[in-house]
Each structure stands twice: as structure tokens, then as C-alpha cells.
Amino acid sequence: MYANGDIVVGEVIGTAVLILFGTGVCAAVTLHHSKARGAGWVVIAFGWGLGVLAGAYTAAPLSGGQLNPAVTLGSAVAGGTPWAKVPLYVLAQLVGAVLGAVLAWALYFAQFAANAEPGKAQPTLGVFATAPEIRRPVANLVTEVIATVGLVLPLLFFGRNQGIGIGQVPGARVGVYGSGINVLLVALLVVGIGLSLGGPTGYAINPARDLGPRLAHAVLPIPNKGSSDWGYAWIPAAGPLLGAVLSGLVYTAVF
């Protein structure tokens, strides 16, 4: 079982790495004066998947590398992560997500500053947070629920495939992924979700991934940044949490 201090350090650093990569690829593809501008959705999907790979491998020895409140909740429902540690995981993930978004802003500071140039102004929320292509709250919520089940349910089974279940093995540093190779599989799974299921809403599938960068967008001094769209923010939080509970219930029903 992971110590509280290790959970905090691992989840903050790992989630920050994840969001740095993910927000960074969104910035690279959308901001003016970026060499990757216009590279497209496939590049964004792979950027987020590789962010999961980097962040989870970084955090795994300390905290199991969950990096996502939906993963933490799904694991708890399925009997893996102890309920007493769920708030600690979630808080650390939110802190890490804000930190990662701030680091991405610092990295692309010159490009964000160019948003003040004549003819260059553009809303920047899409670099940080998700937004639906068609704003229909019920449909958007259902999309996030289904996409999150597509992440959390296979992830729970990955550990089972290694013969260890989804909890921590006594005396071993093994989390929900089951083994190191499964981190790579989860990263590829995130790429697949982005390519297949991400079109309607931008596939938050992680409340911290959306809320943390959205908070950063709201407070950072970005010229002409536009609205942070708090009216939509509940959907990429509630949808993944509902999908996580559903995934955990399905897992427990099967096993």
C-alpha cells in the first residue's frame, strides 16, 4: 500500500507531466507562430496518449500512477484503491493538473503573448480544456460517460490479466495497471479513445484534466484569452465520474 506522502508526490508530478504534454500538444497545434500549427487531431490524440505514458511511468513507483479521479474512483468501486485514500489522490491530481497547465503556458509564453498582436487574437480555452462541437448537455454528458467507460473498464481488466487483480500487492509497488507494459497499453488506449470517441466533446475522460487547466486558463494573464466557459465545466467532471462508477460496478458484477 502506498504511503500518503508518496501518493501526493507521485500524483502531483505524474499528473503535471501528463497535462504538460497534453496541453502542450494542443498549444502546438492551435497557437500562432508554432511550428506544429494545424497538425491536426491525430497529432493531438497521440500527444495526449504519450502524456499518459510519461506521467504514469513517472508516478507509478510512488503512487501507482492513477493521474485521473475517474480511474481512482473506478478502482475504489471495484475494490482496489482504499476509499480513505481517494480524496488524497483526487486532490493531488487536481494540483498536478493546474501545475502542468501553468508549465505549458510558460513553455508557449511567446506564442500566447502573440495573441495580443493585430490579427492574431483568438480564444485560447481549447488549449487548456474541452468543449463540445455541438452543445447539447445530455448528449455531451452521455459521450463523456461512454468514453470514460472505454478507458476505465479496460484498465481495470488489465490488472486482472496479469493475475493480480486491481489492488496493490502486499509489499509490492503495483497499482491499477498491473504491470509496466500495461502503462504502454493504457497510453495506446487513450490514443484510440481520442481517435474514435473524442470527436463530439474532445474526450475529457478525466475531471482533473479539464478542471485543472480550466482553472489555470481563468487566472493566467493570457491576452485576448476569451471565456473559460464555466457553464460547461460540470460535464467533463460529472461524465467521467459517472463512467467510472459504472465501470467499477460492471467489474465487480463480473468478478
C-alpha contacts under 8 A as a table, 3 or more apart, distances in Angstrom:
res1	aa1	res2	aa2	distance
1	M	168	Q	5.89
1	M	169	V	7.58
1	M	170	P	6.64
1	M	171	G	7.25
1	M	172	A	7.80
1	M	173	R	7.67
2	Y	6	D	6.48
2	Y	7	I	6.40
2	Y	62	L	6.91
2	Y	63	S	5.98
2	Y	173	R	7.66
3	A	6	D	5.25
3	A	7	I	6.24
4	N	7	I	5.08
4	N	8	V	6.36
4	N	85	K	7.76
4	N	88	L	7.52
5	G	8	V	5.23
5	G	9	V	6.28
6	D	9	V	5.19
6	D	10	G	5.79
6	D	62	L	5.04
6	D	63	S	5.96
7	I	10	G	5.24
7	I	11	E	5.85
7	I	62	L	6.10
7	I	63	S	4.44
7	I	88	L	7.45
7	I	89	Y	6.58
7	I	92	A	7.76
8	V	11	E	5.43
8	V	12	V	5.94
8	V	63	S	7.65
8	V	88	L	6.92
8	V	89	Y	6.84
8	V	92	A	5.31
9	V	12	V	5.36
9	V	13	I	6.09
9	V	62	L	7.37
9	V	63	S	7.92
9	V	92	A	7.72
10	G	13	I	5.41
10	G	14	G	5.77
10	G	58	T	7.46
10	G	59	A	4.44
10	G	60	A	7.23
10	G	61	P	7.78
10	G	62	L	5.07
10	G	63	S	5.20
10	G	64	G	7.93
10	G	65	G	6.92
11	E	14	G	5.09
11	E	15	T	5.67
11	E	59	A	6.11
11	E	63	S	6.36
11	E	65	G	6.39
11	E	66	Q	7.15
11	E	67	L	5.81
11	E	89	Y	6.74
11	E	92	A	5.56
11	E	93	Q	5.50
11	E	96	G	6.87
12	V	15	T	5.44
12	V	16	A	6.00
12	V	92	A	5.05
12	V	93	Q	5.60
12	V	94	L	7.78
12	V	95	V	6.13
12	V	96	G	4.02
12	V	97	A	7.57
13	I	16	A	5.09
13	I	17	V	6.24
13	I	55	G	7.52
13	I	58	T	7.59
13	I	59	A	6.82
13	I	96	G	6.09
14	G	17	V	5.17
14	G	18	L	6.28
14	G	54	A	7.68
14	G	55	G	4.15
14	G	56	A	5.96
14	G	57	Y	7.85
14	G	58	T	5.66
14	G	59	A	4.82
14	G	65	G	6.65
14	G	67	L	6.51
14	G	96	G	7.28
15	T	18	L	4.94
15	T	19	I	6.13
15	T	55	G	5.98
15	T	56	A	7.93
15	T	67	L	5.06
15	T	68	N	7.83
15	T	93	Q	5.76
15	T	96	G	4.92
15	T	97	A	5.62
15	T	100	G	7.17
16	A	19	I	5.23
16	A	20	L	5.92
16	A	55	G	7.44
16	A	96	G	4.36
16	A	97	A	5.21
16	A	98	V	7.37
16	A	99	L	5.65
16	A	100	G	3.92
16	A	101	A	7.50
17	V	20	L	5.05
17	V	21	F	6.27
17	V	51	G	6.66
17	V	54	A	6.77
17	V	55	G	5.02
17	V	100	G	6.13
18	L	21	F	5.41
18	L	22	G	6.14
18	L	48	W	7.35
18	L	51	G	4.33
18	L	52	V	5.35
18	L	53	L	7.94
18	L	54	A	6.73
18	L	55	G	4.85
18	L	56	A	7.86
18	L	67	L	7.93
18	L	97	A	7.91
18	L	100	G	7.27
19	I	22	G	4.87
19	I	23	T	5.55
19	I	24	G	7.64
19	I	51	G	6.99
19	I	96	G	7.97
19	I	97	A	5.77
19	I	100	G	4.86
19	I	101	A	6.02
19	I	209	R	6.70
19	I	213	P	7.95
20	L	23	T	5.47
20	L	24	G	5.53
20	L	51	G	7.54
20	L	100	G	4.49
20	L	101	A	5.90
20	L	103	L	6.34
20	L	104	A	5.26
21	F	24	G	4.96
21	F	25	V	6.12
21	F	47	G	6.35
21	F	48	W	6.46
21	F	50	L	7.46
21	F	51	G	4.88
21	F	104	A	7.81
22	G	25	V	5.35
22	G	26	C	6.46
22	G	44	I	7.54
22	G	47	G	5.81
22	G	48	W	4.54
22	G	51	G	5.93
23	T	26	C	5.11
23	T	27	A	6.14
23	T	100	G	7.91
23	T	101	A	6.32
23	T	104	A	6.24
23	T	127	V	5.86
23	T	128	F	5.70
24	G	27	A	5.04
24	G	28	A	6.04
24	G	104	A	5.35
24	G	108	Y	7.90
24	G	127	V	7.81
25	V	28	A	4.87
25	V	29	V	6.17
25	V	43	V	7.56
25	V	44	I	5.80
25	V	47	G	5.67
25	V	48	W	7.49
26	C	29	V	5.32
26	C	30	T	6.15
26	C	44	I	6.18
26	C	126	G	7.46
26	C	127	V	4.94
26	C	128	F	7.58
27	A	30	T	5.32
27	A	31	L	5.50
27	A	104	A	7.99
27	A	108	Y	7.31
27	A	127	V	5.22
28	A	31	L	6.12
28	A	34	S	5.58
28	A	35	K	7.13
28	A	36	A	5.25
28	A	37	R	5.85
29	V	34	S	7.18
29	V	36	A	5.16
29	V	37	R	4.12
29	V	38	G	5.19
29	V	39	A	5.53
29	V	40	G	6.57
29	V	44	I	7.50
30	T	34	S	7.80
30	T	37	R	5.39
30	T	38	G	6.35
30	T	127	V	7.27
31	L	34	S	5.96
31	L	37	R	6.34
31	L	111	Q	6.35
31	L	112	F	7.29
32	H	37	R	6.78
32	H	111	Q	6.25
32	H	114	A	7.31
32	H	115	N	7.73
32	H	120	K	7.13
33	H	37	R	7.41
33	H	111	Q	6.14
34	S	37	R	5.25
34	S	111	Q	7.04
36	A	39	A	5.51
39	A	42	V	7.91
39	A	43	V	6.28
40	G	43	V	5.71
40	G	44	I	6.64
41	W	44	I	4.97
41	W	45	A	6.15
41	W	195	L	7.70
42	V	45	A	5.13
42	V	46	F	6.30
42	V	195	L	6.74
43	V	46	F	5.24
43	V	47	G	6.01
44	I	47	G	4.99
44	I	48	W	6.29
45	A	48	W	5.38
45	A	49	G	6.26
45	A	190	V	7.61
45	A	191	V	5.09
45	A	192	G	7.81
45	A	194	G	5.13
45	A	195	L	6.34
46	F	49	G	4.95
46	F	50	L	6.04
46	F	191	V	5.44
47	G	50	L	5.26
47	G	51	G	6.11
48	W	51	G	4.87
48	W	52	V	6.35
48	W	190	V	7.30
48	W	191	V	7.02
49	G	52	V	5.15
49	G	53	L	6.41
49	G	187	A	4.62
49	G	188	L	6.14
49	G	189	L	7.65
49	G	190	V	5.20
49	G	191	V	4.95
50	L	53	L	4.83
50	L	54	A	6.14
50	L	187	A	6.19
51	G	54	A	5.17
51	G	55	G	5.93
51	G	187	A	7.86
52	V	55	G	5.19
52	V	56	A	5.73
52	V	186	V	7.72
52	V	187	A	5.48
52	V	190	V	7.77
53	L	56	A	5.47
53	L	57	Y	6.08
53	L	183	V	6.20
53	L	184	L	6.01
53	L	186	V	7.65
53	L	187	A	5.23
54	A	57	Y	5.46
54	A	58	T	6.12
55	G	58	T	5.10
55	G	59	A	6.20
55	G	65	G	7.18
55	G	67	L	7.64
56	A	59	A	5.19
56	A	60	A	5.66
56	A	64	G	7.60
56	A	65	G	4.46
56	A	66	Q	6.88
56	A	67	L	7.06
56	A	183	V	6.69
57	Y	60	A	5.29
57	Y	61	P	7.77
57	Y	65	G	6.86
57	Y	180	G	7.66
57	Y	183	V	6.93
58	T	61	P	7.34
58	T	65	G	7.36
59	A	62	L	5.56
59	A	63	S	5.86
59	A	64	G	6.29
59	A	65	G	4.52
60	A	63	S	5.50
60	A	64	G	3.98
60	A	65	G	4.23
60	A	66	Q	7.87
60	A	173	R	7.62
60	A	174	V	7.62
60	A	175	G	7.23
61	P	64	G	6.14
61	P	65	G	7.69
61	P	173	R	5.88
61	P	174	V	7.75
62	L	65	G	7.57
62	L	173	R	7.56
63	S	66	Q	7.35
63	S	175	G	7.44
64	G	173	R	7.08
64	G	174	V	6.18
64	G	175	G	4.25
64	G	176	V	6.65
64	G	177	Y	7.64
65	G	175	G	7.27
66	Q	69	P	7.77
66	Q	71	V	6.11
66	Q	72	T	6.31
66	Q	175	G	7.87
66	Q	176	V	7.21
67	L	71	V	7.58
67	L	93	Q	5.70
68	N	71	V	5.25
68	N	72	T	6.35
68	N	90	V	7.34
68	N	93	Q	6.50
68	N	206	N	5.36
68	N	207	P	7.00
68	N	208	A	6.29
68	N	209	R	7.50
69	P	72	T	4.94
69	P	73	L	5.96
69	P	89	Y	7.29
69	P	90	V	5.28
69	P	93	Q	7.18
69	P	206	N	6.46
69	P	207	P	6.34
69	P	208	A	6.64
69	P	241	L	7.44
70	A	73	L	5.09
70	A	74	G	5.95
70	A	148	T	7.72
70	A	152	V	7.38
70	A	205	I	7.43
70	A	206	N	5.94
70	A	207	P	7.04
70	A	240	P	5.74
70	A	241	L	5.20
70	A	243	G	7.57
70	A	244	A	5.10
71	V	74	G	5.14
71	V	75	S	6.02
71	V	152	V	5.92
71	V	244	A	6.60
72	T	75	S	5.20
72	T	76	A	6.19
72	T	81	T	6.70
72	T	86	V	6.49
72	T	89	Y	7.15
72	T	90	V	7.54
73	L	76	A	5.04
73	L	77	V	6.17
73	L	81	T	7.96
73	L	86	V	7.02
73	L	241	L	7.21
73	L	244	A	6.10
73	L	245	V	6.74
73	L	248	G	7.98
74	G	77	V	5.19
74	G	78	A	6.17
74	G	152	V	6.69
74	G	244	A	4.47
74	G	245	V	5.45
74	G	246	L	7.81
74	G	247	S	6.17
74	G	248	G	4.72
75	S	78	A	5.07
75	S	79	G	6.24
75	S	80	G	4.97
75	S	81	T	5.44
75	S	156	L	7.05
75	S	166	I	7.02
75	S	167	G	7.80
75	S	176	V	7.04
75	S	248	G	6.49
76	A	79	G	5.11
76	A	80	G	5.19
76	A	81	T	4.56
76	A	82	P	5.98
76	A	83	W	5.91
76	A	86	V	7.48
76	A	248	G	7.62
77	V	80	G	7.47
77	V	245	V	6.46
77	V	248	G	4.97
77	V	249	L	6.69
78	A	166	I	7.96
78	A	248	G	4.57
78	A	249	L	6.59
78	A	251	Y	6.27
78	A	252	T	5.56
79	G	82	P	7.34
79	G	166	I	7.68
79	G	167	G	7.08
79	G	252	T	7.99
80	G	166	I	5.28
80	G	167	G	3.91
80	G	168	Q	7.09
80	G	176	V	7.43
81	T	85	K	7.10
81	T	86	V	7.13
81	T	167	G	6.16
81	T	168	Q	7.80
82	P	85	K	5.54
82	P	86	V	6.78
83	W	86	V	5.21
84	A	87	P	7.08
85	K	88	L	5.30
85	K	89	Y	6.34
86	V	89	Y	5.19
86	V	90	V	6.20
87	P	90	V	5.13
87	P	91	L	6.02
88	L	91	L	5.33
88	L	92	A	6.15
89	Y	92	A	5.29
89	Y	93	Q	6.11
90	V	93	Q	5.05
90	V	94	L	6.24
90	V	208	A	7.86
91	L	94	L	5.19
91	L	95	V	6.28
92	A	95	V	5.14
92	A	96	G	6.10
93	Q	96	G	5.07
93	Q	97	A	6.07
93	Q	208	A	6.20
94	L	97	A	5.04
94	L	98	V	6.37
94	L	208	A	5.06
94	L	209	R	7.91
94	L	211	L	7.53
94	L	212	G	5.58
95	V	98	V	5.33
95	V	99	L	6.24
95	V	212	G	7.15
96	G	99	L	4.99
96	G	100	G	6.03
96	G	212	G	7.88
97	A	100	G	5.14
97	A	101	A	6.25
97	A	208	A	6.03
97	A	209	R	6.07
97	A	211	L	7.98
97	A	212	G	4.80
97	A	213	P	6.26
98	V	101	A	5.22
98	V	102	V	6.27
98	V	212	G	4.41
98	V	213	P	5.39
98	V	215	L	6.98
98	V	216	A	5.82
99	L	102	V	5.16
99	L	103	L	6.24
100	G	103	L	5.08
100	G	104	A	6.27
100	G	213	P	7.82
101	A	104	A	5.09
101	A	105	W	6.25
101	A	128	F	6.96
101	A	212	G	7.40
101	A	213	P	5.15
101	A	216	A	6.37
102	V	105	W	5.02
102	V	106	A	6.23
102	V	213	P	7.82
102	V	216	A	6.40
102	V	220	L	7.90
103	L	106	A	5.02
103	L	107	L	6.14
104	A	107	L	5.00
104	A	108	Y	6.22
105	W	108	Y	5.21
105	W	109	F	5.57
105	W	112	F	7.46
106	A	109	F	4.80
108	Y	111	Q	5.28
108	Y	112	F	6.21
109	F	112	F	5.13
109	F	113	A	6.03
110	A	113	A	4.94
110	A	114	A	6.22
111	Q	114	A	5.07
111	Q	115	N	6.93
112	F	115	N	5.34
112	F	222	I	6.26
112	F	223	P	7.05
113	A	116	A	5.98
113	A	117	E	7.90
113	A	222	I	6.90
113	A	223	P	6.38
114	A	117	E	5.25
114	A	120	K	6.73
114	A	121	A	7.88
115	N	120	K	5.23
115	N	121	A	4.62
115	N	122	Q	6.52
115	N	222	I	7.86
115	N	223	P	5.78
115	N	224	N	6.41
115	N	225	K	7.90
116	A	120	K	6.64
116	A	121	A	5.90
116	A	223	P	5.46
116	A	224	N	6.49
117	E	120	K	5.29
117	E	121	A	6.71
118	P	121	A	6.96
121	A	223	P	7.92
121	A	224	N	6.00
122	Q	224	N	6.67
122	Q	225	K	6.82
122	Q	226	G	7.70
123	P	126	G	7.50
123	P	224	N	6.68
123	P	225	K	4.90
123	P	226	G	4.87
123	P	227	S	7.53
124	T	127	V	5.61
124	T	128	F	7.32
124	T	225	K	5.09
124	T	226	G	6.66
125	L	128	F	5.31
125	L	129	A	5.84
125	L	130	T	7.79
125	L	214	R	7.33
125	L	217	H	6.70
125	L	225	K	7.02
125	L	226	G	7.16
125	L	227	S	7.12
125	L	228	S	6.05
126	G	129	A	5.42
126	G	130	T	6.09
126	G	131	A	7.05
128	F	210	D	7.30
128	F	213	P	5.02
128	F	214	R	5.94
128	F	216	A	7.98
128	F	217	H	6.61
129	A	204	A	7.96
129	A	209	R	7.54
129	A	210	D	4.93
129	A	211	L	7.38
129	A	213	P	6.08
129	A	214	R	5.50
130	T	201	T	6.54
130	T	202	G	5.39
130	T	203	Y	7.25
130	T	204	A	6.32
130	T	210	D	6.43
130	T	236	P	7.53
131	A	201	T	5.58
131	A	202	G	6.38
131	A	232	Y	7.54
132	P	135	R	5.58
132	P	140	N	6.85
132	P	200	P	5.76
132	P	201	T	3.96
132	P	202	G	6.68
133	E	199	G	7.73
133	E	200	P	5.64
133	E	201	T	6.16
134	I	200	P	7.09
135	R	140	N	7.09
136	R	139	A	5.46
136	R	140	N	5.86
137	P	140	N	5.00
137	P	141	L	5.94
137	P	235	I	7.36
138	V	141	L	5.12
138	V	142	V	6.21
139	A	142	V	5.13
139	A	143	T	6.16
140	N	143	T	5.09
140	N	144	E	6.42
140	N	200	P	7.31
140	N	201	T	6.43
140	N	235	I	7.11
141	L	144	E	5.23
141	L	145	V	6.24
141	L	235	I	5.60
141	L	236	P	7.49
141	L	238	A	7.57
141	L	239	G	5.21
142	V	145	V	5.03
142	V	146	I	6.15
142	V	239	G	6.93
143	T	146	I	5.33
143	T	147	A	6.06
143	T	197	L	7.92
143	T	200	P	7.25
143	T	201	T	7.25
143	T	239	G	7.77
144	E	147	A	5.13
144	E	148	T	5.97
144	E	201	T	7.50
144	E	203	Y	6.45
144	E	204	A	7.01
144	E	205	I	6.17
144	E	235	I	7.64
144	E	236	P	6.64
144	E	239	G	4.85
144	E	240	P	5.82
144	E	243	G	7.48
145	V	148	T	5.26
145	V	149	V	6.29
145	V	205	I	7.84
145	V	239	G	4.64
145	V	240	P	5.43
145	V	241	L	7.72
145	V	242	L	6.07
145	V	243	G	4.35
145	V	244	A	7.94
146	I	149	V	5.13
146	I	150	G	6.28
146	I	243	G	6.45
147	A	150	G	4.92
147	A	151	L	6.59
147	A	193	I	6.83
147	A	197	L	6.20
147	A	198	G	7.76
147	A	203	Y	6.84
147	A	205	I	6.41
147	A	240	P	7.92
147	A	243	G	7.77
148	T	151	L	4.97
148	T	152	V	6.01
148	T	205	I	4.85
148	T	206	N	7.77
148	T	239	G	7.66
148	T	240	P	5.28
148	T	243	G	5.21
148	T	244	A	6.60
149	V	152	V	5.22
149	V	153	L	5.44
149	V	154	P	7.95
149	V	240	P	7.96
149	V	243	G	5.04
149	V	244	A	6.37
149	V	246	L	7.20
149	V	247	S	5.62
150	G	153	L	6.17
150	G	154	P	6.66
150	G	193	I	7.23
151	L	154	P	5.98
151	L	155	L	6.26
151	L	186	V	7.95
151	L	189	L	6.99
151	L	190	V	7.05
151	L	193	I	7.54
151	L	205	I	7.56
152	V	155	L	4.97
152	V	156	L	6.18
152	V	243	G	7.82
152	V	244	A	6.22
152	V	247	S	6.19
153	L	156	L	5.24
153	L	157	F	6.51
153	L	244	A	7.88
153	L	247	S	4.95
153	L	248	G	7.16
153	L	250	V	7.89
153	L	251	Y	7.12
154	P	157	F	5.07
154	P	158	F	6.17
155	L	158	F	5.07
155	L	159	G	7.11
155	L	176	V	7.27
155	L	177	Y	6.50
155	L	186	V	6.83
156	L	159	G	5.94
156	L	160	R	6.97
156	L	166	I	6.14
156	L	176	V	6.60
156	L	177	Y	7.38
156	L	248	G	7.98
156	L	251	Y	7.38
157	F	160	R	4.87
157	F	161	N	6.17
157	F	165	G	7.85
157	F	166	I	7.76
157	F	251	Y	7.86
158	F	161	N	5.16
158	F	162	Q	6.89
158	F	177	Y	6.15
158	F	178	G	6.44
158	F	182	N	6.63
159	G	162	Q	5.38
159	G	163	G	6.92
159	G	164	I	6.12
159	G	165	G	5.22
159	G	166	I	5.17
159	G	176	V	6.11
159	G	177	Y	5.26
159	G	178	G	3.93
159	G	179	S	7.21
159	G	182	N	7.91
160	R	163	G	5.10
160	R	164	I	5.69
160	R	165	G	4.33
160	R	166	I	6.41
160	R	178	G	7.35
161	N	164	I	7.63
161	N	165	G	7.79
162	Q	165	G	7.48
162	Q	178	G	6.21
162	Q	179	S	7.33
164	I	167	G	7.65
164	I	169	V	7.25
164	I	178	G	6.80
165	G	178	G	7.41
166	I	175	G	6.75
166	I	176	V	4.85
166	I	177	Y	7.25
166	I	178	G	6.70
167	G	174	V	7.74
167	G	175	G	6.19
167	G	176	V	6.25
168	Q	172	A	7.01
168	Q	173	R	7.04
168	Q	174	V	5.35
168	Q	175	G	5.35
168	Q	176	V	7.53
169	V	172	A	5.30
169	V	173	R	7.23
169	V	174	V	6.17
174	V	177	Y	7.39
174	V	178	G	5.94
174	V	179	S	6.78
175	G	178	G	5.90
175	G	179	S	7.97
177	Y	180	G	7.42
177	Y	182	N	5.63
177	Y	183	V	6.25
178	G	182	N	6.60
179	S	182	N	5.41
179	S	183	V	7.20
180	G	183	V	5.50
180	G	184	L	7.39
181	I	184	L	5.39
181	I	185	L	6.62
182	N	185	L	4.77
182	N	186	V	6.09
183	V	186	V	5.09
183	V	187	A	6.25
184	L	187	A	5.04
184	L	188	L	6.32
185	L	188	L	5.11
185	L	189	L	6.07
186	V	189	L	4.78
186	V	190	V	6.22
187	A	190	V	5.16
187	A	191	V	6.47
188	L	191	V	5.00
188	L	192	G	6.21
189	L	192	G	4.99
189	L	193	I	6.17
190	V	193	I	5.03
190	V	194	G	6.18
191	V	194	G	5.12
191	V	195	L	6.25
192	G	195	L	5.13
192	G	196	S	5.90
192	G	197	L	7.84
193	I	196	S	5.21
193	I	197	L	5.07
193	I	198	G	6.20
193	I	203	Y	7.61
194	G	197	L	5.67
194	G	198	G	4.42
194	G	199	G	7.45
194	G	202	G	7.50
194	G	203	Y	6.46
195	L	198	G	6.08
195	L	199	G	7.51
196	S	199	G	7.31
197	L	200	P	7.35
197	L	203	Y	6.97
198	G	201	T	6.09
198	G	202	G	4.75
198	G	203	Y	4.54
199	G	202	G	5.79
199	G	203	Y	7.50
200	P	203	Y	7.75
201	T	204	A	7.56
204	A	207	P	6.85
204	A	209	R	6.54
204	A	210	D	6.11
204	A	236	P	5.64
204	A	240	P	7.60
205	I	209	R	7.96
205	I	236	P	7.01
205	I	239	G	7.63
205	I	240	P	5.07
206	N	209	R	5.21
206	N	210	D	6.78
206	N	236	P	7.24
206	N	237	A	7.16
206	N	240	P	5.95
207	P	210	D	5.47
207	P	211	L	5.93
207	P	236	P	5.88
207	P	237	A	4.34
207	P	238	A	7.59
207	P	240	P	6.52
207	P	241	L	7.53
208	A	211	L	5.15
208	A	212	G	5.39
208	A	237	A	7.76
209	R	212	G	6.04
209	R	213	P	6.65
210	D	213	P	5.80
210	D	214	R	6.01
210	D	233	A	7.73
210	D	236	P	6.53
210	D	237	A	7.45
211	L	214	R	5.03
211	L	215	L	6.12
211	L	233	A	7.10
211	L	236	P	7.99
211	L	237	A	7.30
212	G	215	L	5.24
212	G	216	A	6.37
213	P	216	A	4.83
213	P	217	H	6.05
214	R	217	H	5.00
214	R	218	A	6.25
214	R	228	S	6.38
215	L	218	A	5.10
215	L	219	V	6.56
216	A	219	V	5.42
216	A	220	L	5.83
217	H	220	L	5.48
217	H	222	I	7.78
217	H	225	K	7.99
217	H	228	S	6.63
218	A	227	S	7.89
218	A	228	S	5.79
222	I	225	K	5.48
229	D	232	Y	5.89
229	D	233	A	6.79
230	W	233	A	4.91
230	W	234	W	7.66
231	G	234	W	7.19
232	Y	235	I	5.96
232	Y	236	P	7.81
233	A	236	P	6.02
233	A	237	A	6.80
234	W	237	A	5.14
234	W	238	A	5.84
235	I	238	A	5.20
235	I	239	G	5.59
236	P	239	G	5.59
236	P	240	P	6.46
237	A	240	P	5.99
237	A	241	L	6.56
238	A	241	L	5.22
238	A	242	L	6.13
239	G	242	L	5.25
239	G	243	G	6.16
240	P	243	G	4.92
240	P	244	A	6.00
241	L	244	A	4.98
241	L	245	V	6.35
242	L	245	V	5.24
242	L	246	L	6.24
243	G	246	L	5.10
243	G	247	S	6.09
244	A	247	S	5.05
244	A	248	G	6.20
245	V	248	G	5.15
245	V	249	L	6.18
246	L	249	L	5.15
246	L	250	V	6.19
247	S	250	V	5.18
247	S	251	Y	6.18
248	G	251	Y	5.10
248	G	252	T	6.24
249	L	252	T	5.20
249	L	253	A	6.07
250	V	253	A	5.05
250	V	254	V	6.25
251	Y	254	V	5.25
251	Y	255	F	6.20
252	T	255	F	5.10
